[in-house]
Amino acid sequence: MNSRAEHKSSRRLRSWAGTVAIATSLAPFLVMGTATADSTAAALEKTGQIANGFDWAPVVERALHCLKPRPEDTWYVVRARVAAVGDLTGDGKPETVVVSSCPSPTSGNPVISFVYDGAAKRSAPRLIGALGKNRYFKSQTVTIQKAQVHLRGKVVSSRAANCCPDLIVRQTYKWNGAKFLRTSEKSTRIS
């Protein structure tokens, strides 16, 4: 490979091979009807969207209040991830914290943590809290410690462009018997 044309052709071929490899690995998620139900369910279980055989996406979609898509909007797919499970209300039954955001064809929407009551029937999950709504979280890590929910993630401040988080925010929430109260919030600039 001495000529420029051969070098460009080789680079183009490697780039094309990488694109094919990525497309092949994402095919079950991108193309309707190409994946088997078992492989899709396994992939969703691995990402936390389905936990213990339960698909949280349709449940969370009702809580998100997203704009309704047009029938041709193929990008509209609600994804939900079970982020943490633990007793937050003190009733001995573990609540489930599910993280999600409204789908968007462009820049992502804020990420919200939804808390579902562990005492509710599985056939009718009951939302008891939507945490982190006061900030524009672009990512969120959720932990439960001592019956408190801790959120940590990258946030877009009012001074930043929607694409680019400029803060790391940590929030803590505690159940007061009727609702979740934010008990602390700390933010630091991303340098």
C-alpha positions in Angstrom: 0.0 0.0 0.0 2.1 2.8 -1.2 -0.3 5.1 -3.1 -2.7 7.5 -1.4 -5.7 5.9 -3.3 -4.8 2.5 -1.8 -4.4 4.0 1.7 -7.8 5.8 1.5 -9.5 2.7 0.1 -8.1 0.6 2.9 -9.2 3.1 5.5 -12.7 3.2 4.0 -12.9 -0.6 4.1 -11.9 -0.7 7.8 -14.4 2.0 8.6 -17.1 0.2 6.7 -16.3 -3.1 8.6 -16.5 -1.3 11.9 -19.9 0.2 10.9 -21.2 -3.3 9.9 -20.0 -4.8 13.2 -21.8 -2.1 15.2 -25.0 -2.3 13.2 -25.0 -6.1 13.5 -24.7 -5.9 17.3 -27.5 -3.3 17.5 -29.8 -4.9 15.0 -32.1 -6.5 17.6 -32.8 -3.0 19.0 -32.9 -1.0 15.8 -34.9 -3.2 13.4 -38.4 -4.3 14.4 -39.0 -8.0 13.8 -35.4 -9.1 13.3 -34.7 -10.3 16.9 -36.4 -13.2 18.6 -38.5 -12.4 21.7 -36.1 -14.4 23.8 -33.0 -12.5 22.6 -34.7 -9.1 23.0 -36.0 -10.0 26.5 -32.5 -11.2 27.5 -31.0 -7.9 26.2 -33.6 -5.8 28.0 -33.1 -7.9 31.2 -29.3 -7.2 31.0 -29.9 -3.5 30.7 -32.4 -3.4 33.6 -35.4 -2.6 31.6 -37.0 -5.9 32.5 -36.4 -6.9 36.1 -37.6 -10.2 37.5 -39.7 -10.7 34.3 -41.4 -7.3 34.6 -41.2 -4.7 31.8 -41.0 -1.2 33.4 -41.0 0.8 30.2 -44.9 1.0 29.7 -45.3 1.8 33.4 -42.8 4.6 33.4 -44.1 6.0 30.1 -47.4 6.9 31.9 -45.4 8.8 34.5 -43.2 10.6 32.0 -46.0 12.5 30.3 -44.1 12.6 27.0 -45.4 14.3 23.9 -47.3 11.7 21.8 -45.3 10.6 18.8 -46.7 10.4 15.3 -47.2 6.9 13.9 -44.1 7.3 11.7 -41.8 8.3 14.5 -39.6 5.2 14.8 -37.2 6.9 17.3 -40.0 6.9 20.0 -38.9 4.1 22.3 -39.2 4.5 26.0 -36.4 2.9 27.9 -36.5 2.3 31.6 -33.7 1.0 33.9 -34.2 -0.5 37.3 -31.6 1.5 39.2 -32.1 0.4 42.8 -34.4 -1.7 45.0 -34.8 -1.2 48.8 -37.2 -0.5 51.6 -37.7 3.3 51.6 -41.1 3.6 53.3 -40.3 1.4 56.4 -43.0 -1.1 55.7 -40.6 -4.0 55.1 -41.4 -4.2 51.4 -38.7 -3.1 48.9 -39.5 -0.1 46.6 -38.2 0.0 43.1 -36.4 3.0 41.7 -36.7 3.2 37.9 -34.7 5.7 35.8 -36.0 7.0 32.5 -36.6 10.0 30.3 -38.8 10.9 27.3 -37.5 9.8 24.0 -36.2 12.4 21.6 -34.9 12.4 18.0 -32.2 14.9 18.9 -30.7 16.0 22.3 -31.8 13.9 25.2 -34.5 14.9 27.7 -33.8 15.1 31.5 -33.5 11.8 33.4 -35.9 11.2 36.3 -35.9 8.6 39.0 -39.4 7.1 39.6 -40.0 5.3 42.9 -42.7 2.6 42.9 -44.3 1.3 46.1 -43.2 -2.2 47.1 -46.5 -2.8 48.8 -48.5 -2.4 45.6 -49.5 -5.3 43.5 -47.2 -6.1 40.6 -50.1 -5.9 38.2 -50.7 -2.3 39.3 -47.5 -0.6 40.3 -48.1 2.6 42.3 -45.8 5.7 41.8 -44.9 7.3 45.1 -42.2 9.7 43.9 -40.4 11.4 41.0 -36.9 12.4 42.1 -34.4 14.8 40.5 -37.0 16.8 38.6 -35.6 20.1 39.8 -32.4 19.5 37.7 -31.7 18.7 34.1 -29.9 15.4 34.8 -28.3 13.9 31.7 -27.2 10.8 33.6 -28.0 9.4 37.0 -26.6 6.8 39.4 -29.0 5.7 42.1 -28.1 4.1 45.4 -30.2 3.3 48.5 -28.6 3.6 51.9 -30.3 3.8 55.3 -33.8 4.1 53.7 -32.6 7.2 51.7 -32.3 7.5 47.9 -29.1 9.1 46.7 -28.9 10.4 43.2 -25.6 11.4 41.5 -25.2 12.5 37.9 -24.1 15.0 35.3 -26.4 18.0 35.0 -27.0 20.8 32.5 -27.1 24.1 34.4 -29.0 27.2 33.1 -25.7 28.5 31.8 -24.8 25.4 29.7 -25.9 24.2 26.3 -28.4 21.3 26.3 -25.8 19.0 24.9 -23.1 19.5 27.5 -23.5 18.9 31.2 -21.4 21.3 33.3 -22.2 20.1 36.9 -22.0 17.0 39.0 -25.0 17.0 41.3 -25.6 14.8 44.4 -29.1 14.7 45.9 -30.5 12.8 48.8 -34.2 12.1 49.3 -36.1 10.6 52.4 -39.7 9.4 52.7 -41.6 11.4 55.3 -44.6 9.1 55.5 -46.5 10.8 52.6 -43.9 11.9 50.1 -40.2 12.1 49.3 -38.4 15.2 50.6 -35.0 16.3 49.3 -32.8 16.5 52.3 -29.6 17.5 50.7 -28.1 18.7 47.4 -24.5 19.4 46.5 -23.2 20.5 43.1 -19.7 20.8 41.7 -18.5 22.2 38.4 -17.1 19.9 35.8 -13.7 21.2 34.9 
